[in-house]
Amino acid sequence: MTTHFTDKVAVVTGAGSGIGRALSVELARRGAKLAICDVDMHGLAETEALVRGIGGDAKADHLDVSQRELVLAYADDVAAHFGKVNMVFNNAGIAFTGNVEEMSFKDIDRVMDVDFWGVVSGTKAFLPHLVASGDGHIVNISSVFGLFAVPTQSAYNAAKFAVRGFTEALRQEMVNNKRPVKVTCVHPGGIKTNIARNGEQVEGRDHDKLASSFDKMARTSPEKAAQVILKGVEKNKARVLIGGDAWVLDKFVRVSGPGYQRIIAAFSRRNGL
Ligand SMILES: NC(=O)c1ccc[n+]([C@@H]2O[C@H](COP(=O)([O-])OP(=O)(O)OC[C@H]3O[C@@H](n4cnc5c(N)ncnc54)[C@H](O)[C@@H]3O)[C@@H](O)[C@H]2O)c1
């Protein structure tokens, strides 16, 4: 069966776990040719095995998206390997918890380097190849935390708001400049992945407690998230929200305006977040 994704060359960063893994498997199932990358080679090998298990093919590489020169070289390598690139899912991301007063500049830089600059590098590196393909799509993964802010997530909020601004401007440029590249920004709510377990925090915060309260809040499976993202890609959506929580929070923030901050601050205080 031919799908929207059949024979498209799709790149997925952070493919060794969670949403990136589920996207890779679902893209393979729909007939895409895959370039998958991650810093976690063990997780990436597992994803590659899953893709091969359903008869797909994947070029799997180590890539740290925060290393701009490496991302640029990787984009050329993928284009040379497949002869074209159609889709890039800038998905790799990390979490970090701490108040601004507790965080070092290094902590903030690290989050921005991966979650924001990783997306910028992935976008800029692949954009010429996507234009050359005549049929390109950039999918940048932000978060509901790119729609509203919460205490202890200032660095992550900053990166995810920045991804949203960057991506929404790019989409308009592609339209105005008649480039053959579609652009979608994705805002997942809580997705049951390893993001909190893989995450870091300032000293004195309990990693396991943070991870288990995330596990309680995250309702959507990564497989469902992948399906919602690919449906949004097929429909060329500007913005994709994932999960009932994302829909409710998006509406709540838009209706309450800046007043949301008082309510979320009180919620966080009461729940010891
Ligand atoms: N899980 C959620 O609830 C949620 C909600 C909103 C947004 N997101 C976003 O979704 C994306 C995927 O996260 P996930 O939930 O699947 O988390 P995850 O931790 O399960 O997977 C993230 C993957 O990115 C990889 N990675 C981390 N740093 C990297 C780097 N520098 N270079 C390359 N790869 C790197 C990790 O090794 C891991 O395999 C992230 O951008 C995250 O911010 C997740």
The ligand as an SDF file (V2000), in Angstrom:
LIG
                    3D

 44 48  0  0  0  0  0  0  0  0999 V2000
    7.8760   12.8820   26.9690 N   0  0  0  0  0  0  0  0  0  0  0  0
    7.1730   13.9980   27.0690 C   0  0  0  0  0  0  0  0  0  0  0  0
    6.2390   14.0980   27.9000 O   0  0  0  0  0  0  0  0  0  0  0  0
    7.4790   15.1710   26.1780 C   0  0  0  0  0  0  0  0  0  0  0  0
    6.6020   16.2510   26.2430 C   0  0  0  0  0  0  0  0  0  0  0  0
    6.8560   17.3600   25.4320 C   0  0  0  0  0  0  0  0  0  0  0  0
    7.9480   17.3690   24.5810 C   0  0  0  0  0  0  0  0  0  0  0  0
    8.7830   16.2770   24.5350 N   0  0  0  0  0  0  0  0  0  0  0  0
    9.9180   16.3450   23.6300 C   0  0  0  0  0  0  0  0  0  0  0  0
    9.9320   15.2010   22.8000 O   0  0  0  0  0  0  0  0  0  0  0  0
   11.2660   14.9460   22.3610 C   0  0  0  0  0  0  0  0  0  0  0  0
   11.5840   13.4710   22.5640 C   0  0  0  0  0  0  0  0  0  0  0  0
   11.6100   13.2140   23.9560 O   0  0  0  0  0  0  0  0  0  0  0  0
   11.1610   11.8280   24.6090 P   0  0  0  0  0  0  0  0  0  0  0  0
   10.0640   12.1170   25.5400 O   0  0  0  0  0  0  0  0  0  0  0  0
   11.0020   10.7890   23.5730 O   0  0  0  0  0  0  0  0  0  0  0  0
   12.4640   11.5700   25.5340 O   0  0  0  0  0  0  0  0  0  0  0  0
   13.5110   10.3460   25.6200 P   0  0  0  0  0  0  0  0  0  0  0  0
   14.4590   10.7440   26.6990 O   0  0  0  0  0  0  0  0  0  0  0  0
   12.7720    9.0670   25.7480 O   0  0  0  0  0  0  0  0  0  0  0  0
   14.2260   10.3880   24.2000 O   0  0  0  0  0  0  0  0  0  0  0  0
   15.0740   11.4460   23.8330 C   0  0  0  0  0  0  0  0  0  0  0  0
   16.2130   10.9030   22.9940 C   0  0  0  0  0  0  0  0  0  0  0  0
   17.0650   12.0130   22.6200 O   0  0  0  0  0  0  0  0  0  0  0  0
   18.4010   11.5790   22.7550 C   0  0  0  0  0  0  0  0  0  0  0  0
   19.3110   12.7080   22.9420 N   0  0  0  0  0  0  0  0  0  0  0  0
   19.4930   13.4540   24.0590 C   0  0  0  0  0  0  0  0  0  0  0  0
   20.4510   14.3850   23.8450 N   0  0  0  0  0  0  0  0  0  0  0  0
   20.8610   14.2250   22.5650 C   0  0  0  0  0  0  0  0  0  0  0  0
   21.8120   14.8770   21.7580 C   0  0  0  0  0  0  0  0  0  0  0  0
   22.5660   15.8880   22.2430 N   0  0  0  0  0  0  0  0  0  0  0  0
   21.9760   14.4740   20.4750 N   0  0  0  0  0  0  0  0  0  0  0  0
   21.2390   13.4410   19.9820 C   0  0  0  0  0  0  0  0  0  0  0  0
   20.3340   12.7670   20.6930 N   0  0  0  0  0  0  0  0  0  0  0  0
   20.1440   13.1590   21.9790 C   0  0  0  0  0  0  0  0  0  0  0  0
   18.4040   10.6550   23.9740 C   0  0  0  0  0  0  0  0  0  0  0  0
   19.5550    9.8260   24.0120 O   0  0  0  0  0  0  0  0  0  0  0  0
   17.1010    9.9020   23.7740 C   0  0  0  0  0  0  0  0  0  0  0  0
   17.3020    8.7330   23.0150 O   0  0  0  0  0  0  0  0  0  0  0  0
   12.1530   15.8990   23.1550 C   0  0  0  0  0  0  0  0  0  0  0  0
   12.4820   17.0190   22.3670 O   0  0  0  0  0  0  0  0  0  0  0  0
   11.2780   16.3150   24.3170 C   0  0  0  0  0  0  0  0  0  0  0  0
   11.6420   17.5770   24.8400 O   0  0  0  0  0  0  0  0  0  0  0  0
    8.5650   15.1880   25.3240 C   0  0  0  0  0  0  0  0  0  0  0  0
  1  2  1  0
  2  3  2  0
  2  4  1  0
  4  5  1  0
  4 44  2  0
  5  6  2  0
  6  7  1  0
  7  8  2  0
  8  9  1  0
  8 44  1  0
  9 10  1  0
  9 42  1  0
 10 11  1  0
 11 12  1  0
 11 40  1  0
 12 13  1  0
 13 14  1  0
 14 15  2  0
 14 16  1  0
 14 17  1  0
 17 18  1  0
 18 19  2  0
 18 20  1  0
 18 21  1  0
 21 22  1  0
 22 23  1  0
 23 24  1  0
 23 38  1  0
 24 25  1  0
 25 26  1  0
 25 36  1  0
 26 27  1  0
 26 35  1  0
 27 28  2  0
 28 29  1  0
 29 30  1  0
 29 35  2  0
 30 31  1  0
 30 32  2  0
 32 33  1  0
 33 34  2  0
 34 35  1  0
 36 37  1  0
 36 38  1  0
 38 39  1  0
 40 41  1  0
 40 42  1  0
 42 43  1  0
M  CHG  2   8   1  16  -1
M  END
$$$$
